[in-house]
Amino acid sequence: MGAFIQFMQSHTGRLVRIVAGGSLMIAGIWLVGGVWGVVLAVIGAVPVVAGAVGICLIAPLFGYELSSE
């Protein structure tokens, strides 16, 4: 699990989280719509913000630092 956390804290992992979160936001707003679309967009905003500021929210669950920086 350490390799996964290290990847998620790398620049590539940050980019993957931003793209995945952005995709969830777009899918929620354009494809789903309504209340569930807003919920999906808010859920997608979490990895976007986490990736943008450089923190990995699941790292502490496995005994690693929240941020690699």
Stockholm file with secondary structure:
# STOCKHOLM 1.0

chainA/1-69         MGAFIQFMQSHTGRLVRIVAGGSLMIAGIWLVGGVWGVVLAVIGAVPVVAGAVGICLIAPLFGYELSSE
#=GR chainA/1-69 SS CHHHHHHHHSHHHHHHHHHHHHHHHHIIIIIICHHHHHHHHHHHHHHHHHHHHTBCTTGGGGTCCSBCC
#=GC SS_cons        CHHHHHHHHSHHHHHHHHHHHHHHHHIIIIIICHHHHHHHHHHHHHHHHHHHHTBCTTGGGGTCCSBCC
//
